[in-house]
Amino acid sequence: MPKIINTPIKNNSIADLSVGEMITLSGYIYTGRDAVLPKIVSLIEAGKLKEYGIDLEGAVIFHTAVSPAGVGPTSSNKYDIESTIPALSKAGVKLHLGKGALSQETIAELDKYNSVYAVIPPVTALLNSKTLSKKVVAFPELGMEAFHLLEVKDYPAIIAAVHGKSIYDERDGRAF
């Protein structure tokens, strides 16, 4: 039975998670990938998140674009995505959703900020059926790669990195 996680995520919810554990997410989650996440980090550094109505405390960021066909994970270990994970975690993001192995350095940063990384299978139709609403929050000029806010119910995921450990520790580190 998957563990149920609701957003915003509290610190004590992270403490109880284990690598390989199945979860379902419900509530609001942000989306972003390589085109927009560096822009969000720039907003954090400039102290301008509130100007966009973005609150990352206890947030989830799903590494995806939002298209008419739905959503599906992109590789989280792309430089322009993985390099944003520490700053986003420090800003309050508690869970990063995507696919693929992260570096040991990023896993250590997740642990430092009491954040977690979970993988989600590339099942666009399933995720679309569990997405209740979606809207563009920032950078609409990026189209489907803009920063979106989704309302979701029972999104399935697997904890891939928490407490300094990763399900990929025994693998060669390549994205699946």
Summary of the structure (lengths in Angstrom):
residues: 176
radius of gyration: 14.5
end to end distance: 24.1
largest distance: 43.0
contacts: 585
relative contact order: 0.23
helix: 28%
strand: 32%
